[in-house]
């Protein structure tokens, strides 16, 4: 009876994430179990579980769910070994797992926390590093050999010999790179009535923040982009009607983190196109195989992730694989989706080593994509990397100019980021932006499934490009306004009508959510302003539009067009209490509040972890995939880390 109850609970936990759909672990999961922290006995979510046969060939990968449970379904009779990895823990191997007919194996695995001391990468240095410590092993290698192994890696250290023959080690400092974020300020609605920005459907910031918190630390402030936190979650907006590629949805309510302010919610819903109706794909996987990718959370995770995408390919789709390290090379010519075995075999053979000639790889990937161009299809390069380019074209300016030039050929660029320690977020965000594509960070295999399977249409198929939003606020209703997030997506007001100005892309089924924090007209709150102008006549507030809060204008282009179309919508003053507002605005405001807390925004007002969790739990709504439940757990973990 106890065993049956346990199995029932395990199934319920797995179903909560929509990770698997089954009714009996004995029949469906020949190998299953739970991943546990040795010291605390707590479940470890998102660990990677790999099953190998007796010839050390990978048979199947899985990821533990929020309860630490996993299931390996496609396992034939035989003897196997199980390898479990997770960032911050020591790798664990369980050998001698025998699977026979009508039997199953429950293999629970306990992971030990990784040692704090870093491993050693042997190099010759002329001067001792700043941090010293005795090490157990020592080996001198040439600088050339070191460079060929990919340069420095944050998960390793440097060693050298001192005059007395002792062996020394130095830690490598974290070299992750994030662009500085300066919060949008409140703008006076009389003197600055227009607000213009580009949409953003990137979601990398949320999964990257999750990675930090899951590993036991709060993220750097500049790693938190509030709009990407908000847009990580799907919202229940209606599908567009007629020929428009997206629907427009607005709400007006109270601001949860500042009782004196109001909140305006804008939601776009991209038209959902069924996979069967999608145009053919011409894809090039551009994969970083440099030395810095030789970590479990980098190249191995990417290979497993791209397996998932390859499995979705149809006979009319084509996939090529380009790799780059010291040099770039084509390891798989453009291959039909009907030959998945060839695609997966090419992925399985990839190994890391060498320095990172990113520019050369991008050139070859675009060349390959152009040679197989589909005039009526989706032509896209998918760059998968930790972003640590250090050979060839590598500066942000050079790379973005290269990408801008290539997009003119009708080939879009999407970016999949992985890894820790030397992760270059700022560079990858720019590349995806300039390449008319999406940017996602993969912190585990479930995130890869979300991006490359569940949201494949939005990831691969663009239905509207250069989507811009311009708001004109009515000063009779609004004293001042502030765009929440989107600091990296602001445009000049005159850019709105300039069809040459690049903006964001909207994919099939994508939702885009934006918020404005409003100081209502008549408030005695002081807003920063400029001195009265000498040569301009002040314009009186127009009272003919007394019930308008603002007018919203949208510009977008069809994917293959160069001339934009305009949509206009008016928001009337029909503010409702936050308790009566939709689940969309209540949950998204909880996420925004969390983002402002993590970023330590000066506009966070009364934001606190308790209010975030209360709002999120009350507005969780339909959560088949478990993303919102996971968010609530993440807030709870962050609160503990803050103490």
N, C-alpha and C positions, 0 to 999 in steps of 0.2 A: 504493500500500500504506500509506504514512504517513497519507494523508488518511483512508483507511478506518479505520485504528487510532484516529485522532483522534475520528472520529465515534462509534466504539464506546465510547471512554472518556467522551465527552460524554453519551451515552445512559445509561451506567452511573451517572454522577454525578447525572443528573436523576432516574433511578429511585430512587436512594437516599433521596430526599425524598418519593417518591410524588407528585412535583409534576406529572409528565406520564407518560403511558404510550404509548410508541411504539417503533418499530423502525428507522425510517429518517428522519433529519432532512431529507433532500432532499425527500421526499414529504409529510411531515407539517408541517414548519416552513418555510414560504416565507421567513421572516426569522428568523435566529437568530444567536447569537454569544456573546461573553464580555465582561464588564465588568471593567476592569483599572485599578488605581492607576497613574497615569503615572510616578510617582517610583520606586515599589518593584516594579512589575510584578506585584504580588500580586492575586489575585482579590478582587472586592468583592461580598460576599453581600448579598442583600436590597435591592439597588438597584431603583428603580421605572423600568420601561421603557414608554414610551407611544408608540404609533404613530398619526400623524395623516395624513389624506388631503390632497389639494391644496387643499381648502376649509377646512383646519385643524379638521376634525371628528375627534374621537377615534374610532379604529377598534378598537383593542385595547390592553389593559394586560397587563403581565407583571412578574414579580419574579425577579431573578437568584437562583439556588440557592446552596448552600454552596460550589460551585466557581466562582461568578461567572457561570454560563451561563444563558441565557434562550432561550425559544422562543415566537414569535408564530405561532399556527396558522391563525387565521381571517382570512386576508389574500387578497383578490381581486386580480386583475391591476390594475396602476395604478402611480402615482408617489406616494411617501410621504415624510414626514420622521419621524425618530426622536428622541425627547427622553428623556434619561436623567437622573434626579435621585437624589441620596442625601445624607442629612444629613452635613455636614462637607465636602462636595465642591461644586465649581461645576457648575451645570447644563450639560449638553452636548447640542447639537442637531446631528443629521446629516441633511442635506437631500438630495433627489434620489435616493432609493432606488427603483429601478424593479423591479417584480415582473411577470414575464411567465409565460405558460403553460409548465409543465414546467421551470421554473427556480426557483432559490432564491438568497437573498442571505445570505452570512455577514458580519455587520456587528459587528466587535469595536470596542468603544468604550473609550477611555482617559479617566479623569476626573482632573482636577487638584484638589488640596486647596483648600478655600475660604480666602480671605484672612482673616487673623486680625482685621483691622480691621472693625468693624461698619458696616453701611450706615447711612444717615442718614434719620431722620424729622424733618421740620422743624417746630419749635414755638417759640412765644414764651415765654421764661422771665424772671422778674424778677431772679433771681440766677443767677450762673454755677454749674453743677454742680461736684462735687468733682473729677472727672477731666476734664482738658482735652487736646485734640489738634487740630491744624490739619486742616481738611477741604477737599476739592476743590470742593464745591458748597455753595451756601447759598440758602435761600429762607425767607422769613418767612411763616407761616400763622397764622391766628387760633386761639385756644384752643378755640373752638367747633368749628372745622373739624377740629382734632386729635382732639377727643373723638368726633366723628362717625365718625372713621376707626378707632375701637375703642380709644382710649387708647394707653397705652404697650405696646410689644411687646419682649420680651427680645432678639429678633434685630435690633433697630434701636437707634438712639441719638437723643439730643436735640441740637439745634443752637441757637445763639443768636449775637447780634452783640455784640461788646465795644465799649467806647467808641472804640477806635482803628480800628474797622471790620473787624477780623479775624474770620474765621469759625471758630467753635469747636464741638467735639463732646464729648459725654459718653457713656460706656457705661451701659447699663441693667443693673443687677445681676440675677442669676438670682433669680426670685421663685417658683420651684416650692415647693409646700407639702406637707409630710409630718408626720403626727402622731408625736409622740415615742413611742418604744417602749422600755419598761423590761422587761428580761428577767424571765420568771417565775423566782421563787426556789425553792429546795428547801423542801418542807414536811415537818414531822415527822409521820409516819404515825400516831403515837399521839395527838397533840394535834389534828391536822388530817387525819382519815382520809378526808374527802370532797373530791373535785375535780370541778367542774362547768363545762362550757363548751358553747358553740354550735358546730355544724359550720360550716365555711367552704369553699365551692367556688370562691371568687374566685381568679383566676390573674394579676391585673394586675401584681403585684410582680415576677414572674419576667420577663415580657417587657419591663417597664420597666428592670429590672436589666440585661437583655441589651442594651437600647438604650444605656445608659451605657457598658458595656464595649466594645460594638462601635464606639462613637464615640471610644474611647481614654481613658476615665477610669473609676475605680471609683465606684460609686453612693454617695450619702449613706447613712449608717448606718440612718436611719429609713425609707429607701425599701425596706429589706430585711425583708419579713415571711416568716419561715421556712416557715410553714404554706402560704403561697401558692406558694413555691418548690417545695415537695414536691408539692403538689396540681396543679401544672402538667402533670405526667406521668401517663399512664394506667398502671395496674397490672393484673396478671393475677389478679383476684379472680373467684371463681365467681359466676354469675348466681344471684339469689335463687330459692328454691323456694317453692311454695305461693302464698299471697296476700300475703306480706310484700313491701314495695316495695324492700327492699335486703337483701343478705346481710351477715353480720358475720364478720370474719376477724381472728384474733389470733395473734401470735408472741411468743416470749420468748427473747432472746439476749443476747450480750455487747455492751457499748457500744464502738463503734470508736474514739471520741476520748477515752475515759477507761477504762482497763483495770480500775479498781476498781469500775466501775458496770455495771449491766445496762440493757437497752433493751427496752421493750414497744412493740409495733407493733399498731395497730388500723386495720383497713381495711374500709370500707363500699363495696359495689358496688350502684349503683342499677339497677333493672330496665331493660333495654334495650327500648325500644318502636320498632318499625320505622316509618319515615317514613310509609308508606302507612296505618298504623293510628293515627297521631297525630290528635287532634281538630283541627278547623279553627282557623286562627290569625286573630285580629283584632289587627293590629299598627299602631302609629303610630310612624313614624320622627320623632323630635324632634331636629332638627339645628341646631347652633350655626353661624350664618353671620355672626358678628360680625367686626370688623376683625382681631382677634387670630387668626382662623382662616385668614387669607390667607397660608398657607405650604404648601409641597409636602407636608409630613408631617402636615397637618391636614385641611382641607376636601377637597382632591383625593384624599387617601388614603381619607377617609370615603366619598366618592362611589363610588370603585372598590370599596370593601369592601361597601357596601350593594347595589351591582350584583350581587355574588355571592349575597347573601341573597335579593334579588328573583328571581334565576334559579331559586331552589329553591321558590318559591311555587306552590301548586297552585290550580286553579280555585276551590276552596272557601275558600281563604285570602283575606284582605283586607288591603290596605296603604294607609295614609294618610300624608302627609308634612306636618309642621308645622315651620316654621323660626322662629328668633328672633334678633334683633339689637337695634336700637333699639326695635323693636316685634315682636310675634309675629304670624304669619300662617299660614293654611292654604293650601299651594301645590298639594296634591293631595288631593281628597276620597277617602274610603274606596273603594278600587278592587280589583276581583277580580284574583287572581293569573293569570287567563287573559289579562289585558291587561298583560303585562310591559313592552310597548313604552311604554305610558303612564307606568308607574312609573319606568322607566329614563330616559325623556325628561325627566321632572320633576327627577330627580336631576342630570342633565347640565346643566340650566339654572341650578343654584344657584351663586351668587357670594357672596363674603364682603364685608362692609362694615358699619360701625356699631358701637355699643356693645352690651353684652350683657344684655338683660332676661331672664335665665334663668327667674325665677319666673313671668312672664307666659306664657312658652312652655310650661312644665310645666302650668299651668292649662288652656291651650287643648288641649294634647295629651291630657290626661285627659278633658276634655269630649268631644273627638272620639272617643276610644276608648269612652267610655260610651254615646255616641249610636249606636254600631255594635256594642254588646255582644253577645257570643255566649254564651248561658247554659251551653252544654255545650262551649265552646271555650276556647282560650288567648287571653286578653285582656292585651295587654302594650304598654307604652310603651318604646321603645328610645332612650335619650338618648345622643347622640353629640356630644362637646364636649371642649375642653381644660380645662373647669371654671372658667374665669375669669369668673364672674358679677360684674358691677359696676354694674348698674342694676336697680332694683326690688327684689323679695324676693331677698336675696342672702346674708344671714347664715346660718351653718350651722344655727343654732337654728330660724330661720323656715322654711328649706327642708325640714329634716327633719320638722318638725311638719306642714307641708303634705303631704309624701309619706306620713306615717303616716296622715293623715286619708283620703287618696285610696285607700290599699290596702284600706280597709274595703269599697270597692265591688267587690272581686274583680279589680282590675286591678294587675298586677305591673309593676315598673320594672327594666329592665336598663340598664347604663351601659357605653358604649364610650368609652374615653379615648384621646386622641391628643395629639401635639405635645411640644415642649420649651420650656424657658425660663420659661414662666409656667404650667406644668402644676399643677393643683390636685388632687393625689392624695387628700388627706385629705377634701376635700369630696365627691368622687365615691364614695369608699368608703362614706361615711355614707349617701349617697342610695340606693345599691344595697342596702345593708343594711336600711334602713328601708322600702324599696319591695318587699321580698320578691323580689329579683332578683339577677343576677350582675353582676360588675364585671370587665371585661377591658380591657387596654391594648393598642392596636394600634400596633406599631412598624414594621410593614411589611405588605405585601399577603398574604404567606404566613400571617402570624398571623391576619389576617382570614379567610382560607380555613379555618384550623383552627377558629376560634371559630364562624363563621357557616355553614360547610358541613359539615366533618367532625364537629363536635360540636353541630350545630344542635338536635338533640333535647334535649340537656342544657342548652343555652343558652336555649331557648324553653319547654320543657315541664317543669313542676314535678310530680314524682310524690310528694313528701313535703315538708311545710313544718314550720317550727318544730322542727327536729330538734335535740335536746339529748342530751348524754352526761354521765352522772354515774358516777364511779368511787369505790368504797369499797375502800381498801387494807387488807390484813391486816398489822398491825404485827409479827406473828410471822415474816413473810417480808420485809417492807419497812421499813427504818428511815426513809427519806425518799424523796420523789419530786419530779420537776419536769416540768411539761408543756412540751414543746419547741414554741415558737411559740404561736399563738392568744392572744397578749396582749390583742388587741382583741376577743376573743370570750369572755372569762371571764364567768361568771354567779355570782350568789350561790347557795349551796346550796339555799335555799328556793325559788329560781326554777324549779328542776327540775319541781316539781309544780304550778306556777302556769301554767295554760293561757293566761293573758292575757299572759304574758311572751314577747316576740318572740324568735325564734332563726333559724338558717340553713335554707335551702331546698336540696333535693336534686333535680337534674334527671335526666331519662331518660338512662341509661347513664353517669352521673357516678360517679367514684370519689372517696372522701374518705379521707385517711390522716392519722392522728395518732400521736404518739410520746410516751412517758414515759421519762425517764431516771431510773433507780432506784438508790438506795444500799441494798444488801441489809442485812437485819437482821444484827446481830453485827459490823458494820463499826465500826472505831474512829474513823471520820471524824466530826469535830465538825459538828453541824448547828445552825443558829440556833434558839433556843427561847425560850419565855417563862418567867417565874418560876412556881413552883408556885402553884396557886390556893388562896386562903384558905377559900372557902366551898363548894368542890366536893370530893367524895371521888374519889380516883384510881380509874380503872377498870382492873382487871387484864386483861392480854392473853388473849383467848379462844383456847385451844389446840384447840378442837373442830374447827376448820377449818384444821388444820395444813398441808394441801397446797394451799390456796387462796392465790394471790398477790393476787387482787383479784376483785371482782364488778363487772361493767359493766352499767349500766342505760341504755336508750335510750328517749326519748320522741319521738313524731312525730305529726303530724296528716295525714290525707288532705287533698289540696289544697283541697277545698270544705267541710271539716269544722272545727269549733271545739273539739272534745274530742279530747285526745291518747290514743294507745295506748302501752303499755309493753312493752318486750322486755328480758329479763335474760339475761346470759351470765356464766359463771365462767371465769377463767383459772387453770389449775393450774400448779404449779411444775414445768414440764418444759422448763427452759432448754436451748438447744442452742448449740453453738459458732457464731460468726458465719460461719465458713467453710462450715458446713452449712446455714445459714439460706437462705430463699428469695431469689430475685432481687428480689422486691418490697422486702423489708426492707433488703437490702444496697444497692440503688440508692437507695432513699429516704433511707437514712442518709448516703450520700455527698452527696446534695443538701442534707440538713439541715446536715451538716458545712460545706459550702460557704457556706450562708447564715449560719452562725454566724461564719465567718471574715470575710465581707463586713461583717457587722454589728459585728464585733469584740466578740462576746459574752464576758463574763467566765467563761462556762461552756464555752468552746471547747476547753478541755483541751489535748490533744496534736494537735488538728486542724492539718493542713497540706495544701498543694496536692498534693504527691506522693501522700499516702495517699488523698486524694479521687479523684484520677485512677485510681489502682490499683484502688480499690473499684468505681468507676463502669465502668471497662473490663471488669472481671471479671464484672459483673452486668448488662451492657448488654442481653443477651438479645435477644428479637425486637424489632426496631426498624424496622418498615416505613416509618414516616414520618420517620425520621432525627432525632427530637427528642433522643434520648439521645446520639447521636453529636455533635450540635450542642452539647449540654451539656458534653461532654468538651472540645471546642474552646474553649468559653467559659471553662472553668476554666484552660486553658492561657494564654489571653489575659489573664485576671485575674492570674495569677502573674507574667507579664511586666510588667504595669502596677504591680504591688506593688513591684518592684525599683527 
